[in-house]
Each structure stands twice: as structure tokens, then as C-alpha cells.
Amino acid sequence: MANRIPRVPVREQDPKVRAHNFDEVCYGYNKEEAMLEASRCLHCKNPRCVTACPVGVKIPDFIELVAAGDIVGAAAKIAEDSSLPAVCGRVCPQETQCEGSCVLGVKFEPVSIGKLERFVADWAAERSGSDAFMAREPETSAARKVAIIGSGPAGLACASDLAKAGYDVTIFEALHKPGGVLEYGIPEFRLPKEKVLKRELDAVRALGVKIENDVIIGRTVTIDSLMDEEGFEAVFVGTGAGLPKFMGIPGENLNGVFSANEFLTRNNLMKAFREDYRTPIHAGSQVCVVGGGNVAMDAARTALRLGADTTIVYRRTEVELPARKEEVHHAKEEGIDFQMLTNPVEILGDERGWVRALKCVRMELGEPDESGRRSPVVIPGSEFEIPTETVIMALGTSPNPLIARTTPGLETTRRGGLVADEAGATTRPGVFAGGDAVTGAATVILAMGAGRKAAAAIDEYLKGRS
């Protein structure tokens, strides 16, 4: 039986080699491997994988086309719901979403949905270009204008759906390159920028979407000026969550302390890891990364590739690590040290004001906290130091308050996110929002799902004003 076929493994770079380069870790499937893996799908009458996908990709349908060898057809099927298939196939937490809901996974390993999506996106694009992902030709006759603030996954998904519906869509991006967190936050070894991200941005542009870089909404222009002076009838805010959090412990102002946001932005967007770019970053020979999420893994694995002995410091156990299991597995393979049940209390500096060590305490798990995880409790007398030259805080991020401060009528939550209903409508008529700008830091695919919901709501809103 097809479902008894073991899951087809994915070829990867050797850990000892990849720990010293920024080339992509995973090589992905070839066509024969993809077709074999696709043959494992049970084609359930009630596909839970589709329900678990935030953008509703018709997973059994595209997998059936892969099994039949119709890769371009599979690409067109994915394009009906996703504007970033090669990105999602690489960075989505499939194990907790589509693959986590796969019926086959009850007794066997689930179908490798993410790797199949990645294969389809890469194979079709290399042979057919961006046209393979245009679910339908964009309409060009309609002139109703919609502004998208932010070119991250939420903004790109919203823009793509609106362009397909015939709207004149312009994305305004604050940085000099589009892509948002896909460009500045995810390392090259997980998401190649020229090979993958640029290609998918080109596919969005092929729908007629315009992207303007170096435009800071709230400074360069405001939402009011876009709507009152430039003729935009609706605005979607997808600015993400780029404001880093710190612990508030002594020593965080020392030289050699970074937020993960800054560290990754300087490496990914400013190419600090490349000798031909004059934008280096100090990592030193020893780095401590505080945190246990995907961003912490990205920062630690980046520091390792810059030549540092790298340690991840996390106050709970490995069971509670919020990072993807695949990322943790890769980090361990590459030689990163994990100090679990460990919490920093102070960053120690030398006489020149540079970091010399991270002072920590050992923890044990107590009663569950409000999230259901057991709260870590300090073990008395357990203080110790970890020698280090650099400390990277990967403790999460919150939305930038600039847009809310410069837009009358736009309310925020106590955590700084924009107030929006399930469809993305904010407290300001005509202004919609979604993704991390509303919820705080989450995943790429959840942001895309929010962008798609907002696009549908914007379409309904504008049609109601006709």
C-alpha cells in the first residue's frame, strides 16, 4: 500500500560543512522523490490538512498532480491560494499545521507536505518562470486604488489577492528592499534571497502590484495623505512586529549586546557575512543567544557561521522550546550548545565597556503558567557565569507604534498591536490590518492568512461603496 511507503528523506548539506557557509541547508526533492512521496497521500474525504492551513491551500489536489507528474498543474493549484509557495515550503511550521493534521501521521509519518510544496514551487518556476504561479491573469481595467503598508508576508498575500481581483495595488516598504521579515529576518541558509525570495516577489509584481521602497508611513507620508491626497480608497497595514524586547537586566547597554532583530537584519539585509560588503558586524569568538524560538535558532546558527562558539540559553527544558523541531535538530547537528533551565540575571563587562560574560542562574520547573507551560523557578545559590563576547536577545518583538501615533482614529491594544476584527477591519474606516502588526510576532503563514482575510474584507468594503 502507498501509505506503507516510508517517508522519503530529504537530502541536506553535511553539518560539518554547512556550519561554515551560508548556503541553503536543505537540497529538497528531485522529481522522482517528490512523486514517490506524493504517492503516500491517502486523499481523505475530509482533508484535515487543508483546514489546518491558514491560507487554505488545496493540499490533496496539488499532491495528486505531483504524483501524476504534472508539476506545472500542481503549481497552478497552489497559486489559487498562496502567493509565496517556495517561501512557505521552506519556513512554515508544517509539523504543527498541515502535517500535524495529516491522518497518515496517526500510525505512520505524515506526508511531507512542506517539502512537496517547495519542490513544486522551485521546479515550476525554474521551467516556467513566475507565470506558473499566476492563478489567473490580472485585470487591468479597474482603477480603484488600495495601499499596502509593509511588504512582508501579510502585505504580499493581501496585495496578491487584491491584484487578482482587479485593484490597482501599491505596496509601500520602509526599507530599501522588499520582503519584510522574509528579507531581513530569515537567514540565507534557510531562505535564499536571490534564488527564492526575489523570484516570488517578481511573481507578485507580475500580477500588476507596484512596490515602492524607502517610504516610511508616518514619516515620509501618512495614511491620511494616502487616502485624502493620493486617491487610495483603502489601506492595509501589514508592518509586522519589529520592535525588539529586552530583559531589563544590568549590563544590557554594554558593547556587544544585540537584539536578534538587529543582528539578523545586519546579516541578512546588509550582508554583514559577506566580505565584499562594507557592513561587518561584531560577533567575536563566543556568543550567547537568549531565547528558544525560531528567531533564537536563526541568530545562533548565524553567529556560528560567523565563526563563534555559540550557546543558546533558555529558561525551560527542551520539551518547552517553541522553535521548530527541525531547526533545533539542525542547530544541534551544527554544534550549537544548549544551556537549558538557565536564565540570565546580568551581563558582565570589562574595563572597556565590552561584554565579557553572561551571569546566569539555574532553574527548575514549577507550576504551569497562564500559557499552560510550567513556570521556571530559580534554584537558590545556583549562580554561574558563561564567558562570552556577544549577547543576542531573542525574546520576541512587538509592533512599531509609529503608524498608530500618526493616524487619528486607529486604536491599539495594551501590547501595542492594532485593534482589528477577524476580517482585519480596524477602528478607522477604510483601514485594515493583519499579521504581526495586530497579533504580535507569529509565523509567516499566519500572517499570510490574515492578509488574505483582509483582502476579502477590503473587496467587500469597496464594492459596498460603489
Secondary structure by P-SEA (a helix, b strand, c coil): cccccccbbbbbccccccccccccccccccaaaaaaaaaacccccccccccccccccaaaaaaaaaaacaaaaaaaaaacccccaaaaaccccccccccccccccccccccaaaaaaaaaaaaaaacccccccccccccccccbbbbbccccaaaaaaaaaaaaaccbbbbbbcccccccccccccccccccccccaaaaaaaaaaabbbbbcccccccccccccccccccccbbbbccccccccccccccccccccccaaaaaaaaacccccccccccccccccbbbbccccaaaaaaaaaaaaaccbbbbbbccccccccccaaaaaaaaaacccccccccccbbbbcccccccbbbbbbbbbccccccccbbbbbcccbbbbbbccbbbbccccccccccccccccccccccccccccccccccccccccccccccccccaaaaaaaaaaaaaaaaaaaaaac
